[in-house]
Amino acid sequence: MTELPRKTAARTARLASIPLGVAGRAVGGWGKRLVGHSAEQVSAELSARTAEQLFAVLGQLKGGAMKFGQALSVFEAAVPDELAAPYREALTKLQAAAPPMSRHATHRMLTEQLGSAWRRRFAQFEDTPAAAASIGQVHHAIWHDGREVAVKVQYPGADEALRSDLRQLTRFSRLFQALVPGAEVKPLLQELTDRMTEELDYRTEADHQRAFARAFDGDEHVLVPKVVASSPKVIVTEWATGIPLASIIRDGDRDTRNRVGFLLAEFHYSSPGRCGLLHSDPHPGNFMLTADGRLCVIDFGAAAKLPNGLPPIHGRMMRLALDGKSDELLELLREEHFVRPGTDIHASHVYDYLAPFVEPLRHDTFHFTRRWMQRQAWRLSDVRGQDFRTGRSLNLPPQYLMLHRVLGGSTGILCQLDAELPVRDIITRWQPGFAD
């Protein structure tokens, strides 16, 4: 894998070009306003083109930048359909694509991690990778006892590349500030950096996966492959097959989309209470639908530790917003540092800002659509609106980063699926503080 150890000058240059490109298109946007285009149309075009360039740059990188791009790719549902079509397929590829390393490099890593006699552990090992992702690739093999296994091997130099890319991302905090106006971006990026760095040690991932596998062993809805062996840069798990979630998003029928949407929401909300962990890498490349109708979950490198389950505070916020108790909601948000100290903000404005996010809880079943997500994106990015000004007064505390990353990411996937499901019932059963 020769690309990974490269110096980061070219990466920096590509990233540095983004703000200039955005500025140039902003000037073009004002020009279109002058010739009669609507503000909504111009804003939508600017958002879509900015996202396109951002994803294009991240897609050329490895390590942290590609993982960040994978995390963002689920939000392509927020881009208007007429503008997203040219690059939607590219975002789908970003969720699972990376160039493979050579056969020699793969064998060298296996020797380093499993010993010179590593071949004896396998009855068969396929040198051509079955899948590739941001910091490693997966090979199909037969374990010495006859079990089909997946062997994930970390790219040589992946640790150096990941840390380098993450350093570059933190230097461009102003760019990401536009995605979350008002939030303290630097501590959020630091939290994201810390969590992604943990993924470099596959023994941590193996521990996470073992915990999930125990909690969901024999479950009728979820399949988590068991861990067979692990080392710092190689992990061996049971092999699993199914229909990739990206294929269901593209071609799935209505019943399958709804089924997968239900399974995904049930998995994310139930796992903290069942095993004290939250799978924190919600993009379609990590999920499949098995032949027996279960959701197969893979890649547990990113997992938030929630030993007491989902925080009840989060459930209380959802309930207060749902019940329209704006004053109590604002007080709770201040206590939990979701509102920056000294900020003068009206409770009614906070309620208006959050109310659309709890709209799915007002119905027995809710239809998650791209159009719904696009409305939320437009509402929060309209600089003339009150919601935009309110958003600049709010903050996301770092300890809530992974939880909100998962909830936002899974919601993005539900909108890509165009799924209809009883989300209120799921949250009532699994989110502490909501039913109370």
Solvent accessible surface area in square Angstrom, and as a share of the most:
residue,aa,sasa,rsa
1,M,23,0.10
2,T,119,0.69
3,E,52,0.23
4,L,2,0.01
5,P,67,0.42
6,R,161,0.59
7,K,183,0.77
8,T,32,0.19
9,A,76,0.59
10,A,58,0.45
11,R,13,0.05
12,T,45,0.26
13,A,65,0.50
14,R,71,0.26
15,L,1,0.00
16,A,45,0.35
17,S,46,0.30
18,I,0,0.00
19,P,59,0.37
20,L,138,0.69
21,G,21,0.20
22,V,45,0.26
23,A,54,0.42
24,G,45,0.43
25,R,53,0.20
26,A,36,0.28
27,V,110,0.63
28,G,39,0.38
29,G,3,0.03
30,W,170,0.60
31,G,32,0.31
32,K,58,0.25
33,R,100,0.37
34,L,158,0.79
35,V,113,0.65
36,G,66,0.63
37,H,66,0.30
38,S,61,0.39
39,A,22,0.17
40,E,84,0.37
41,Q,82,0.37
42,V,9,0.05
43,S,27,0.18
44,A,18,0.14
45,E,19,0.08
46,L,49,0.24
47,S,56,0.36
48,A,3,0.02
49,R,106,0.39
50,T,33,0.19
51,A,20,0.16
52,E,69,0.31
53,Q,43,0.19
54,L,9,0.04
55,F,18,0.08
56,A,52,0.40
57,V,10,0.05
58,L,0,0.00
59,G,35,0.34
60,Q,96,0.43
61,L,3,0.01
62,K,22,0.09
63,G,1,0.01
64,G,0,0.00
65,A,1,0.00
66,M,6,0.03
67,K,9,0.04
68,F,19,0.08
69,G,0,0.00
70,Q,4,0.02
71,A,15,0.12
72,L,30,0.15
73,S,0,0.00
74,V,1,0.00
75,F,71,0.30
76,E,6,0.03
77,A,0,0.00
78,A,21,0.16
79,V,13,0.08
80,P,25,0.16
81,D,71,0.37
82,E,133,0.60
83,L,46,0.23
84,A,1,0.00
85,A,69,0.53
86,P,109,0.68
87,Y,12,0.05
88,R,53,0.19
89,E,90,0.40
90,A,58,0.45
91,L,3,0.02
92,T,36,0.21
93,K,125,0.53
94,L,13,0.06
95,Q,8,0.04
96,A,54,0.42
97,A,51,0.39
98,A,18,0.14
99,P,56,0.35
100,P,79,0.50
101,M,10,0.05
102,S,61,0.39
103,R,147,0.54
104,H,126,0.56
105,A,5,0.04
106,T,2,0.01
107,H,23,0.10
108,R,126,0.46
109,M,12,0.05
110,L,0,0.00
111,T,56,0.32
112,E,113,0.51
113,Q,33,0.15
114,L,20,0.10
115,G,32,0.30
116,S,98,0.63
117,A,48,0.37
118,W,4,0.01
119,R,132,0.48
120,R,202,0.74
121,R,93,0.34
122,F,16,0.07
123,A,75,0.58
124,Q,94,0.42
125,F,35,0.15
126,E,67,0.30
127,D,51,0.27
128,T,108,0.63
129,P,32,0.20
130,A,61,0.48
131,A,53,0.41
132,A,16,0.12
133,A,36,0.28
134,S,3,0.02
135,I,13,0.07
136,G,3,0.03
137,Q,1,0.00
138,V,35,0.20
139,H,0,0.00
140,H,27,0.12
141,A,0,0.00
142,I,36,0.18
143,W,16,0.06
144,H,111,0.50
145,D,79,0.41
146,G,51,0.49
147,R,102,0.37
148,E,87,0.39
149,V,0,0.00
150,A,18,0.14
151,V,0,0.00
152,K,32,0.14
153,V,0,0.00
154,Q,1,0.00
155,Y,1,0.00
156,P,29,0.18
157,G,22,0.21
158,A,1,0.01
159,D,41,0.21
160,E,96,0.43
161,A,1,0.01
162,L,0,0.00
163,R,107,0.39
164,S,8,0.05
165,D,1,0.00
166,L,4,0.02
167,R,126,0.46
168,Q,8,0.04
169,L,3,0.02
170,T,46,0.27
171,R,160,0.58
172,F,33,0.14
173,S,13,0.08
174,R,222,0.81
175,L,24,0.12
176,F,6,0.02
177,Q,60,0.27
178,A,80,0.62
179,L,93,0.46
180,V,64,0.37
181,P,30,0.19
182,G,8,0.08
183,A,11,0.08
184,E,77,0.34
185,V,8,0.05
186,K,143,0.61
187,P,52,0.33
188,L,14,0.07
189,L,12,0.06
190,Q,92,0.41
191,E,36,0.16
192,L,15,0.07
193,T,26,0.15
194,D,56,0.29
195,R,59,0.22
196,M,1,0.00
197,T,40,0.23
198,E,59,0.27
199,E,7,0.03
200,L,16,0.08
201,D,42,0.22
202,Y,1,0.00
203,R,126,0.46
204,T,41,0.24
205,E,6,0.03
206,A,0,0.00
207,D,84,0.43
208,H,9,0.04
209,Q,6,0.03
210,R,86,0.32
211,A,17,0.13
212,F,0,0.00
213,A,8,0.06
214,R,170,0.62
215,A,28,0.22
216,F,4,0.02
217,D,92,0.48
218,G,72,0.69
219,D,24,0.12
220,E,134,0.60
221,H,45,0.20
222,V,3,0.01
223,L,46,0.23
224,V,9,0.05
225,P,6,0.04
226,K,92,0.39
227,V,24,0.14
228,V,32,0.18
229,A,16,0.13
230,S,38,0.24
231,S,11,0.07
232,P,50,0.31
233,K,51,0.21
234,V,0,0.00
235,I,3,0.02
236,V,1,0.00
237,T,17,0.10
238,E,50,0.22
239,W,68,0.24
240,A,23,0.18
241,T,90,0.52
242,G,30,0.28
243,I,88,0.45
244,P,68,0.43
245,L,0,0.00
246,A,21,0.16
247,S,28,0.18
248,I,3,0.02
249,I,25,0.13
250,R,131,0.48
251,D,104,0.54
252,G,19,0.18
253,D,91,0.47
254,R,103,0.38
255,D,113,0.59
256,T,33,0.19
257,R,35,0.13
258,N,37,0.19
259,R,90,0.33
260,V,0,0.00
261,G,0,0.00
262,F,47,0.20
263,L,0,0.00
264,L,0,0.00
265,A,6,0.04
266,E,17,0.07
267,F,0,0.00
268,H,3,0.01
269,Y,24,0.09
270,S,0,0.00
271,S,0,0.00
272,P,2,0.01
273,G,59,0.57
274,R,89,0.32
275,C,32,0.19
276,G,14,0.14
277,L,17,0.08
278,L,2,0.01
279,H,0,0.00
280,S,0,0.00
281,D,4,0.02
282,P,3,0.02
283,H,7,0.03
284,P,1,0.01
285,G,30,0.29
286,N,6,0.03
287,F,1,0.01
288,M,31,0.14
289,L,19,0.09
290,T,15,0.09
291,A,117,0.91
292,D,94,0.49
293,G,20,0.19
294,R,53,0.19
295,L,0,0.00
296,C,0,0.00
297,V,0,0.00
298,I,59,0.30
299,D,31,0.16
300,F,0,0.00
301,G,2,0.02
302,A,3,0.02
303,A,7,0.06
304,A,13,0.10
305,K,133,0.56
306,L,36,0.18
307,P,112,0.70
308,N,143,0.74
309,G,9,0.09
310,L,5,0.02
311,P,30,0.19
312,P,74,0.46
313,I,39,0.20
314,H,14,0.06
315,G,0,0.00
316,R,113,0.41
317,M,19,0.08
318,M,25,0.11
319,R,66,0.24
320,L,18,0.09
321,A,3,0.02
322,L,27,0.13
323,D,70,0.36
324,G,35,0.34
325,K,96,0.41
326,S,27,0.17
327,D,107,0.55
328,E,91,0.41
329,L,0,0.00
330,L,19,0.10
331,E,103,0.46
332,L,4,0.02
333,L,8,0.04
334,R,92,0.34
335,E,101,0.45
336,E,38,0.17
337,H,112,0.50
338,F,17,0.07
339,V,5,0.03
340,R,86,0.31
341,P,121,0.76
342,G,85,0.82
343,T,29,0.17
344,D,135,0.70
345,I,17,0.09
346,H,112,0.50
347,A,15,0.12
348,S,62,0.40
349,H,51,0.23
350,V,0,0.00
351,Y,54,0.20
352,D,76,0.39
353,Y,31,0.12
354,L,37,0.19
355,A,18,0.14
356,P,27,0.17
357,F,86,0.36
358,V,12,0.07
359,E,50,0.22
360,P,9,0.06
361,L,6,0.03
362,R,98,0.36
363,H,80,0.36
364,D,105,0.54
365,T,64,0.37
366,F,18,0.07
367,H,75,0.34
368,F,6,0.02
369,T,30,0.17
370,R,44,0.16
371,R,138,0.50
372,W,13,0.05
373,M,20,0.09
374,Q,14,0.06
375,R,109,0.40
376,Q,16,0.07
377,A,38,0.29
378,W,64,0.23
379,R,47,0.17
380,L,43,0.21
381,S,49,0.31
382,D,24,0.12
383,V,100,0.58
384,R,144,0.52
385,G,22,0.21
386,Q,67,0.30
387,D,22,0.12
388,F,36,0.15
389,R,120,0.44
390,T,2,0.01
391,G,6,0.06
392,R,120,0.44
393,S,21,0.13
394,L,22,0.11
395,N,20,0.10
396,L,35,0.17
397,P,4,0.02
398,P,48,0.30
399,Q,125,0.56
400,Y,16,0.06
401,L,20,0.10
402,M,10,0.04
403,L,9,0.04
404,H,61,0.27
405,R,31,0.11
406,V,0,0.00
407,L,32,0.16
408,G,24,0.23
409,G,2,0.02
410,S,11,0.07
411,T,37,0.21
412,G,0,0.00
413,I,0,0.00
414,L,8,0.04
415,C,0,0.00
416,Q,6,0.03
417,L,0,0.00
418,D,41,0.21
419,A,0,0.00
420,E,76,0.34
421,L,2,0.01
422,P,43,0.27
423,V,10,0.05
424,R,76,0.28
425,D,72,0.37
426,I,0,0.00
427,I,5,0.03
428,T,59,0.34
429,R,117,0.43
430,W,71,0.25
431,Q,4,0.02
432,P,53,0.33
433,G,12,0.12
434,F,1,0.00
435,A,64,0.50
436,D,156,0.81
